[in-house]
Amino acid sequence: MQRRLIGRATDIHIRPLNEEKAIQAATDLLGELFIFLVACAAIIFEVHRSGKSEARKEEARNKALEEIKEKMEELKREKQMMKLRVAEVERVTGAGGGWPWVLPRAFTSSAAQAEPEPEPAAQQPTA
């Protein structure tokens, strides 16, 4: 059949092998088949093992990503709380949001504008 596919003559007589050569060919075939099956089993085992390893890595990445998302949400809530606190402080102190140019009432009160008292002069010993 192969000879017909490659275009060679098909009416050639093939001599049968003697018993010793037939046994040798069968043992070679079985040996190669065994090696092939062991190699296939090793490849399948390695693919399965690397798949498990990759699944563990993926699970660890997903867990880390989830932790980062949770931290981000916590920081967003904290930021919102800080904004509310700043707004409350500005409301209480009367700051209008133009802080660099307009100081809050707490800093412009008459007590803060009063001149500081002079320091008492150090007494010199009389000799």
SVG drawing of the C-alpha trace seen along z (x, -y; Angstrom):
<svg xmlns="http://www.w3.org/2000/svg" viewBox="-19 -98 50 117">
<polyline fill="none" stroke="black" stroke-width="0.4" points="0.0,0.0 2.8,-2.4 4.6,-1.5 1.4,-2.4 1.2,-5.8 4.7,-6.8 4.5,-5.5 6.7,-2.4 6.0,1.0 3.6,3.2 4.3,6.6 7.5,7.2 7.7,10.3 8.7,9.7 10.5,12.5 9.3,13.5 11.7,13.0 13.2,15.9 12.1,16.5 15.2,15.0 14.9,11.7 11.1,11.6 11.7,11.9 14.4,9.2 12.1,6.8 9.2,7.5 11.5,6.9 12.8,3.7 9.2,2.5 8.1,3.3 11.2,1.6 10.6,-1.5 6.9,-1.5 7.8,-1.2 10.2,-4.2 7.6,-6.2 4.9,-5.5 7.2,-6.4 8.1,-9.7 4.4,-10.4 3.6,-9.7 6.5,-12.0 5.2,-14.8 1.6,-14.4 2.8,-14.4 4.9,-17.5 2.1,-19.3 -0.3,-18.4 2.2,-19.5 3.0,-22.8 -0.8,-23.4 -1.3,-23.0 1.7,-25.2 0.3,-27.9 -3.1,-27.6 -1.5,-28.2 0.3,-31.2 -2.9,-32.6 -4.7,-32.1 -1.9,-34.0 -2.1,-36.9 -5.9,-37.1 -5.6,-37.2 -3.0,-39.9 -5.1,-41.9 -8.2,-41.5 -6.1,-42.8 -5.0,-45.8 -8.6,-46.5 -9.7,-46.3 -6.8,-48.7 -7.8,-51.1 -11.4,-51.1 -10.2,-51.7 -8.1,-54.6 -11.0,-56.1 -13.1,-56.0 -10.3,-57.5 -9.9,-60.3 -13.6,-61.0 -13.5,-61.2 -10.5,-63.6 -12.4,-65.8 -15.3,-65.9 -13.0,-66.8 -11.3,-69.6 -14.7,-70.9 -15.9,-70.9 -12.7,-72.7 -13.1,-75.3 -16.7,-75.8 -15.8,-76.2 -12.8,-78.5 -14.5,-80.5 -11.9,-79.8 -13.3,-80.4 -11.0,-78.2 -8.6,-81.0 -6.2,-80.1 -2.9,-81.3 -4.4,-84.8 -7.0,-84.9 -6.2,-83.7 -8.9,-82.0 -10.6,-84.0 -8.6,-82.2 -5.4,-83.8 -6.8,-87.3 -8.4,-87.8 -7.5,-90.7 -5.7,-88.5 -3.4,-87.2 -2.7,-90.8 -1.8,-92.2 1.8,-93.1 3.8,-90.7 4.8,-91.8 8.4,-92.9 10.7,-90.5 11.7,-91.5 15.2,-92.9 17.8,-90.7 18.9,-92.1 22.5,-92.9 24.2,-92.2 25.0,-95.3 28.5,-95.5"/>
</svg>
